[in-house]
Amino acid sequence: MHLVRSSLKFVPYKDRKTVAQSLRTVYSAPTEEAALAALEEFCTHWDGRYPMIGRSWKARWTEIAPFLGYPAEIKKVMYTTTQWSR
C-alpha cells in the first residue's frame, strides 16, 4: 500500500519497524470498525512524534475503507506488490 510507504518516509530508521507494525493493525483489521479503533490507538501512541501519519490516514479514510471489506487473502495480494511477480 502506497500510504504505508509514504507514512514511513519521514520516520527515522530506529522507529520504522515499530510504526509499520502499528499501521499493520489498521490495514489488516477484519472490519472497518476494528480498523478505526486501531487507527485511534495508533494516533494515541504515535501522534506525539509523528502527527502527520494519523492525519493523513484519517484524511484518506474514504479511500482506505473499501479495501477493508475484502477477505484477508485478497487484501494480502492487494498490498503485497511482490505477490504479482512470483
C-alpha positions in Angstrom: 0.0 0.0 0.0 1.4 3.3 -1.0 0.0 5.1 2.0 2.1 2.9 4.3 5.3 3.7 2.3 4.5 7.4 2.3 3.8 7.3 6.1 7.2 5.8 6.8 9.1 8.1 4.5 9.9 10.6 7.3 10.1 8.1 10.2 13.7 7.5 11.4 15.1 4.0 10.9 15.0 3.3 14.6 11.2 3.6 14.8 10.3 2.5 11.3 9.7 -1.2 12.1 7.5 -0.4 15.1 5.5 2.2 13.3 5.0 -0.2 10.4 3.7 -2.9 12.8 1.3 -0.4 14.4 0.0 0.6 10.9 -0.4 -3.1 10.0 -3.0 -3.4 12.8 -5.0 -0.8 10.9 -4.9 -2.1 7.4 -5.2 -5.8 8.4 -8.1 -5.3 10.7 -11.1 -7.6 9.9 -13.7 -4.8 9.8 -13.8 -1.0 9.3 -14.8 -0.5 12.9 -11.8 -2.5 14.1 -9.6 -0.6 11.7 -10.8 2.8 13.1 -10.2 1.6 16.6 -6.7 0.5 15.6 -6.1 3.9 13.9 -7.2 5.7 17.1 -4.8 3.5 19.1 -2.1 4.3 16.6 -2.7 8.0 16.9 -2.8 7.9 20.7 0.6 6.2 20.7 2.4 8.0 17.8 0.8 11.4 17.4 3.3 12.9 19.8 6.2 12.0 17.4 4.6 11.7 14.0 1.3 13.6 14.0 1.1 13.7 10.2 0.8 10.0 9.8 -2.5 9.7 11.7 -3.8 12.9 10.0 -3.0 11.6 6.5 -4.7 8.2 7.2 -7.8 10.0 8.6 -7.9 12.3 5.6 -7.8 9.4 3.2 -10.2 7.1 5.1 -12.8 7.1 2.3 -10.1 5.6 0.1 -9.0 3.1 2.7 -12.4 1.9 3.9 -13.4 -0.1 0.7 -10.1 -2.1 1.0 -11.1 -3.3 4.4 -14.2 -5.1 3.1 -12.1 -7.7 1.2 -11.1 -11.0 2.8 -7.6 -11.2 4.3 -6.2 -13.3 1.5 -7.3 -10.7 -1.1 -6.0 -7.8 1.0 -2.6 -9.5 1.2 -2.4 -9.8 -2.6 -3.5 -6.2 -3.0 -0.9 -4.6 -0.6 1.9 -7.0 -1.3 3.3 -6.0 -4.7 5.8 -8.9 -4.7 2.9 -11.3 -4.9 2.3 -10.4 -8.5 5.9 -11.1 -9.6 6.0 -14.6 -8.1 
